[in-house]
């Protein structure tokens, strides 16, 4: 049993496919099959079973998968610790984020970080909260920036920035002309929202439930940018992060409509696994992130 075999095994287990594992690892499928078979032979157990056209972990496979991830994680931490001796001259930083912080906060931080440390590659994954949490728990991400309450026992969260969701409309919309709106009055207008499962949508629905307001969106879109463009085109109004529309409001493309009876706030947090060893790269990136959001907050 060696780290190369364990890396191949965990990749097959995660993807549920020998061929997809081979593609991700940039090796041939026969090589993947041979390494897994050698691992099974050395351990004396079957790690996978085939049901129909799909493969599944056996009980032995599930046990090994848990230990293998921990061993690979420790090996990666050892590599990072040794890299730290050399300073920030090489390496990779894996960052995960939900849509709003990933789109409107992190890019400028990553740009500043890479300008100072061009030898360190930064990979940013923007995904929903569930995927970011799962990848942090599996140690596949070094850190996350999210807009949801962290409940997983093995994750730690540090507050970064408070965000406000605001009602926005095109300048020609009746609500923009009126200059204000009420939560219950939203039912009289076409409401364009993010898809279910997004942090913005969940924060909005929680606030509306608390206010006793039920709404049915006329349109659901998969990105904040798509939502904004639909509002600019006059297809309706939306409730979205103030960070997301700051540039559009400044350019006169959108108008923020005050809602005195509905305040929607959430907190963006810096999240990491409780057992994560902070490399020099993570420590430096965290400091730059904190400095950046302090500027935004002021």
N, C-alpha and C positions, 0 to 999 in steps of 0.2 A: 504494500500500500504506500503510495507516494502522493505528493501534492498535485502532480500532473493528472494522475488518475482521479483524484478527488475532485479536481476542478471540472474535468470532463463529466464525471458522475453527477455533480450538483447542477451542471448546465442541462444535462438530459432531464434530470428530475424537475427542474424549473420550467423547461419548455415542453416537457411531455413528448419529446420527439428526438430520435437519433439524428435525423436529417437536419432539423433546425439547429440542433446543438452543433453539428459539424459546420453549418454555415456561419453561426455566430463565432465559433472558435477558429474559423478559417483552416480547417483540416478536413480530410475526406471522411465520408460516412463509415467506410470499412475501418478506418483508424479508431473512430469513436467506439464502434462495436467491439473491436479487439481489446481496447483498453478497459471497457466495462466488463467484458468476459474475463480478462485477466484478474480484475479486481474481485469479481465473484468467485473465481477459482481460488485466489489466495485467501479469501475470507471463509470459503466453504458454504456460502449462502447465495440464494437468488435475490437480487436487488430489484428486479423489475418483473412484472408479469404482463402478458398481452391479453387483452379482452377485446375481441373484435379487431378493429384496426388501430386501437389506441393502446398505449402502454401506461402502466401504473406502478407506483412503488409498492413493493411488498412490505410487510411489517418490518423485516430486517432493513429494507431500503429506507423506510421512514426514520428508523433509529440512526442509521449511518448518516442520512442527510442532515440531521440535526447536529451531529458531532462534526461532520465534514465542514459545514458552514462556519462553525466556531474555530476549527483548525485553520481554515483558509483566512478567516478574519484575523487570527493571531499572526499568521505568516505575513499578511499585508501590513499589520501594525509594526511588525519587526522591520519590514522593508522601509516603511515610512520613518521609523525611528533612526535607522541608519542614514536615510536620505537627509534627515534633519541635521546631521553632523556636517553635511556639505553646504548647509544653508539652502535658500530657495533658488537653487540652480536647475532643478529638474523635478519631475513628479506630475501628479494629476489630482485635481480637486473635483469631486462629484457633488454637485449641488442640485437639490430638488426644490420646486416651489409650486404653489398653486398659482392660478392664472394672473391675478392682479399683482401680487408682489413680483412674480416672475416676469411680467411684462413692463411694469412701471417703476420698480425699485432696483431689481438686481442688475439689469444690463449696464447701467452706469458704474455700479460697484465693480462688476467684472471687468469692464473696460479699464478702470483705474488700476485694478489689481494687476491685470496683464501688462499694462504699460510699465509698471514697476518690476514685475517678475514675469517676463515673456517666456521663460523656460518652463514655467508651470502651466500645464494645460488645464483649463477650467471647462467642465462639461455641465451644462444647465439642462435639466429635464423639467418641463412644465407639464403637470398632470393634475388629476383630481386628488382630493385629500386622502382618499383611501389608498391610492397607489403610492403616494409619497410616504405615508405612514408605513406601509408594508415594506417598502424598499429601505427605509431607515432601520426598521426592526431586523431586516436581513443583512444589515451592514453593507448594502449595495450603494448607499449614498452616505457622504461624509456629514452632510448637514442639510437642513431644510428651512425654508421660510414660508410660513403658512398662515392662513387666516381662519383657522378653526381651533376649537378647544382641544388640547391634547389630553387624551384620557388613557392612552396606553401606559402601563406601569413601567415599561422599560425605556420610555422616552422622557427627556427633560426639555422644558421650554423656557426661554427667556423673553420677556416682553420687548418688542422693538418699537412699534408705532401704532397709535390708534388711528383707525380709518373710519370715515363717515360715508354712508350711502345717501345719495341725494337724488331727488327727482329732476330729470332733465328733459327738455323739449327743444324743438327747433324754434328759432326766433319768431317764426310766423304762426306758431301753434297758439290756440286760444288760451292755454294755461300760461304761456309766456307773456301774453298780453295782459292777463288778469293779475299776474305778479305774485300769486300764491295759490296753494291748493290744500285740500283736506284729504285725509286718508280714505274716508268713505266715498269721496268724490272720484277716486281713481276708477271705480267701476263704470263710470260714464265715459271713459276714454280707452282707446286701444293701447294696451300695455304690452310692451316688448321686453321679454326677459331672457336671461341665460337659461340653459338647460337645467333640469333637475339634477341635483348632486353637486352643482357648483357651490363654492363657498358663498358667493354673492347671493345666489338664489336662496340658500338655506338661511342666511342672516335676514333677508327680506321677509321670508315666510314666517320666521319665528317672531319678528317684530309685528307683523300684521295679525298673527294669531293672538298675540298679547293685547293688541288694540281692538280685537274683535271684528276684524275686517277680513272678509273672504273675497278673493279676486280670481278671475280666470284669464290668463294671458291670451292675447290674440295671436301672439307669435313667440316661438322659442328658438333661440339661435345658440350656436356652440361656442362663440367667442365674444368677448366684450367689444372688440373692434367691429364685428358684424352688427352687434346691437346698436352701437353708436351710429354707424352708417345708415341703418334703417331709420333711426330717429331723425338724422339729418335730412333724409329723403322724405320726411313727413309721414312715415307709416305709423307713427304712434309716439308714445313717450316711454321712458324707462326709469328705473331706479338703479343706480350704479355707483361705484366708488368715485369719490371726489377726485382721487388721484388719477383715475382713468380719463376724466373729462377736463382736467385743468387746462391742457393745451387747446382743446376745442372751444372752451369757454373764452379763453384769451383771444382766440382767432375769430370769435363771433359766430361760430358754426352751431353752437349749442348754448342754451340758457339754463341756469339752475333755478328751479322754481321752489321757493321755501314752502315747507310743510310744517306749520307750527305745532300740529298735534301728533307728529310722528318723527321721532329721532331714532335713527338706526346707526349704531356704532358697533364696531368689532375691533379686535386687536390682532395685529400681525406679530408672530413670534418666531424667534430663532430656535430651531428644534434639532436635537441630536440624541443619539443613543446614550443611555446613562453610563455604559461601559466604554464609550468611545474615547480613545486617547487623542487628545488634541495635538495634531502635528503643528509644525511651525507655519505651514500654509494655512491651516484652518484658523489658527490664532490670529494670523495677520489679516485674513479675509474677514473674520468676525470684527476686528477692530475697525477696519475700513467700512464695514456695513453699518456699525453703530454710529460712526462719524457721519456717514451719508444720511441716515434717517434722522439724526439730530438736526441736520440742516433743513430737511424737509419739514420737520415738526415746527421749527422756528419760523 
